[in-house]
Structures are given as structure tokens and as C-alpha cells.
Amino acid sequence: MNLSEHYAAMREATMHRLLHEGADPDLLLHSPQDDRRGLTLLARPPASITTVIEAILADFRHLEPAQYYYPASDIHLTILSLISCYPGFTLAQIDPAPYRRALQDITRLAQPFRIRYEGLTASPGGIMVQGFPEDEGLEELREATRTFFRASRLQQSIDTRYSIHTAHSTVIRFTRPLTDAPMLVARLAQYQEQFIGTFAVDAVELVFNDWYQRARTTVLLGTYPLGRP
């Protein structure tokens, strides 16, 4: 997949949609009845990266203060959704121990990798930072994880929603109609090639999470260094 072309196509289609049809607000984000939970393998960008992202979000917040902006604690890069979020899922329904053991084995053989965050793209539901892997480490880790869990008897739903090949991070979710769609689209265009930073991923986390990866509902099940016994 050519990620530059993919992100650009998403952004252009979304700009047209926002200008002519409006956003697709997420009506569940603030709902106390939302009990969708899942199991995710993810990485977290360092503070040097999230600080730059927060400055960009502040610019958008001036335009659209009522939308939802990810705090630094919640910004993440999804490696794989082992169990995609669904209503009613709880940790009591699985035994986390074999998931932990599997990921210890998988990550021991994996290599650290680098990600470049550069520019913004969007969907009708929100805005994302564009991520670009700078080597094969991310894709190799994803494939090793897919291969193991598909052959196991552990509960998993890898790639059932979609097969992930990007490296984006969602940072804004629309929760209501836009106040000024033309201005937001112009600001999105302004940042479409903005360099944010490059960082190394040398450890990943296994978490039990809600749909939005909010820190207050996240349970950390394990942290796994890459390529270390």
C-alpha cells in the first residue's frame, strides 16, 4: 500500500464530504451506556511527539471547541486489535495469561522499528495524524502476531473489521456538527504535510480498552520490549 496516496485520498474525500454533507458525529463517545471493550496491542509515541500534536490540536480547538480532542495520555498507534471492541466484553470472559505468554514469545523475536508522523488526514468521523513506517518492523510484528493468534484457540477477531496496514493515530473525533466546515477544511489542508516527528518503538503494550482508548478505562495487561529475551 502506498500510504501517502492512501492518506491523501482519504483526506480529499473527507474534505468534500465535510463541505457538502457534514461530519459524521460519534454519538456514543459521551454515553455512559457505551460498554464496548476490546483487547489491543499498541505503541505509544513519546512526549516529544505528543507535545507537537497537542499544539496542533490547540489550533483546531480554537475553531471547533466542542469536538473531542485526544489527551496526550490516550494518543496511540494500534499494532493490532486482538479482540475488536464489542458490547459487553469483559476481562472476566478470557484468561489473559496465555495472551501475555504469546506476546512475550512474539515480541522477543521482533525488532524495534521507527515511525514518522507527518501531516494530517481525516475521515467523516474525525482527524488523524499520518504515520509512516520507516522500516519493515511494524509490518513484521503485525504478521507474526496475526499468524500466531489465527492458529491458536484463543479468542480473537483480528482483521474482522478491516485489515490494518496504516500507522495513523486518531487525535480528534467529531461529536457534533461542525461550526465552520470551510474553516476546518482549510486548517486541515494547512497541516496536510506538516512534519511532526520521528520516533523509535522499542516496546509495545497489551491493553484492555474502550473504543476510544481512554486512559481512565484502560487496563494495562503487559509491556513487551521488542527483540529482547
Sequence and secondary structure as in RCSB ss.txt:
>XXXX:A:sequence
MNLSEHYAAMREATMHRLLHEGADPDLLLHSPQDDRRGLTLLARPPASITTVIEAILADFRHLEPAQYYYPASDI
HLTILSLISCYPGFTLAQIDPAPYRRALQDITRLAQPFRIRYEGLTASPGGIMVQGFPEDEGLEELREATRTFFR
ASRLQQSIDTRYSIHTAHSTVIRFTRPLTDAPMLVARLAQYQEQFIGTFAVDAVELVFNDWYQRARTTVLLGTYP
LGRP
>XXXX:A:secstr
  HHHHHHHHHHHHHHHHHHT     SSTT TT  EEEEEEEE   HHHHHHHHHHHHHHHHH TTSEE  GGG 
 EEEEEEEEEEET  GGGS HHHHHHHHHHHHHT   EEEEEEEEEEETTEEEEEEEESSSHHHHHHHHHHHHHH
HSSS   TTSS       EEEEE  S  S HHHHHHHHHHTTT EEEEEEE EEEEEEEETT  GGG EEEEEEE
TT  
